[in-house]
Amino acid sequence: MNRASRPDRICLVLPTNRECSATIAAIGEEAVYAARRFGVEVRLLILDSADTATRSAHARAVADLPAAANVVVHHVDEAAQRDFLRSVIQRSGVAEPETVLRLLLPADVSYGACTDRAFLIAAALGCRSVHRRDSDSTYQVLDGATVFPVHHELLSLGRTAAEASESVTETLLDPALAPRTVSMVGSSFIGELSVDIGEIARLDKGVYHDVVSLWAPADWPDESKRHLVEESFTGAGSARFTGDHSTLTVVDPMRVDMCNISFDHQVYERVPLPPATSTIGSDYFLIHLVHDAALPGVLHNRTIENFYTPERRTDAGFAAYQTRFVKFLLSMLYFNFVYARMAAAGGTLLDGQGHVRPDTVIQFLRESTGLDRSENVWRLDRVDTSYRKLGGRYEAFAEQLATRREQLLDEAERDIDEFALLTGAWAPLVAAAADHGFGSAGG
């Protein structure tokens, strides 16, 4: 059955590795809202990497979801995900199958890889779009009604910009882009910073500026870095939802977040997300790709409320999170280069049908791996100096970091190489997933 003959089916996905029974209940309500309000079939996909006891609690939460027409729940543990991936990889015939499996289901945390698995399962389910939420966030409520982002997502996603203009508050889009498909609809968050570094700002605002500015290109002027620091990780600030507003535009990547995002299948079925492990921000690549290719999107204001889980406050959680932050800073040597190349390429990132060109993305990734690492050596030096100024557990973390410098430098470059490898394998993987299909509800 080709996609055009399938029911209007979407994938609402919640990846998690922590207890989130309340979030499961809430996203279940969003699934019901989408099915009833828009007449779509919703595949609610819970990708569960939590421990056995937590998965059992999640299974009970899933069982407690009320049955609803056109809502099918798939609660999938890592063993089932691995079985699915092995079958798809074998069917695809891609080179280096064990490497591809490791990239898609690594032993360590990978924000990109978990979403890539959702993309493949969505392809197997015949979905036209993926709508992602996170387990450490919750929905806002206005006048007793829950504010679901899927409302704006389903009004516009997959329609031409010309058609979508009827469903938004305002249009700020070059009329020449009107025939292109709305490829992304998203918003941001309120609440805690998206990156758990607020304590650094409270301890020393100067150190906070020095550290956060490290994700900018090294040659940026000081004023641009200052502005970036002010904008970084803050989402939509603290303004709560009071009424709908949506803008049809080429969406600024700084205005949307992966806890509140949706993509049309024509994007994620062509280019995956970077599968880098222990690296925050590794799941944001497609947001930049959509922007740089001048694909239309909708920015709305149904923000999600972000909160921190207690695990981050433990010593082990602190060290793990700070490592993910440092690896993010190191990744930017490569991604800043790739983003600049994509921005310069503009519309040539698209083929004659208006779809992104994976080969062009791969070319830019490969070129970036030849960059001089001295900028990343400088980043590590700056982090070391900054964290030692803060003392306490930050100084202790700097001591640990000093023993891993070469390893981290190597990993940052290898992560880009492996992203290029996965992107090259992506088309046959998606095709194999679509042929393979996905099992019944619950797995």
Secondary structure as UniProt FT lines:
FT   HELIX           3..5
FT   STRAND          9..16
FT   HELIX           21..38
FT   STRAND          41..48
FT   HELIX           52..63
FT   TURN            69..70
FT   STRAND          71..77
FT   HELIX           78..92
FT   HELIX           97..104
FT   HELIX           111..125
FT   STRAND          129..133
FT   TURN            135..136
FT   STRAND          137..142
FT   TURN            143..144
FT   STRAND          145..147
FT   HELIX           150..156
FT   TURN            157..158
FT   HELIX           161..164
FT   HELIX           165..167
FT   STRAND          170..172
FT   HELIX           175..177
FT   TURN            178..179
FT   STRAND          184..186
FT   STRAND          189..191
FT   HELIX           198..203
FT   HELIX           205..212
FT   HELIX           213..215
FT   TURN            218..219
FT   HELIX           222..231
FT   TURN            232..233
FT   TURN            235..238
FT   STRAND          246..249
FT   HELIX           253..255
FT   TURN            258..259
FT   STRAND          260..264
FT   HELIX           265..268
FT   TURN            269..270
FT   TURN            280..283
FT   HELIX           285..292
FT   TURN            293..294
FT   STRAND          297..300
FT   STRAND          304..306
FT   HELIX           310..313
FT   HELIX           315..345
FT   HELIX           346..349
FT   TURN            352..353
FT   HELIX           358..368
FT   TURN            369..370
FT   HELIX           374..390
FT   HELIX           392..402
FT   TURN            403..404
FT   HELIX           405..436
FT   TURN            441..442
//
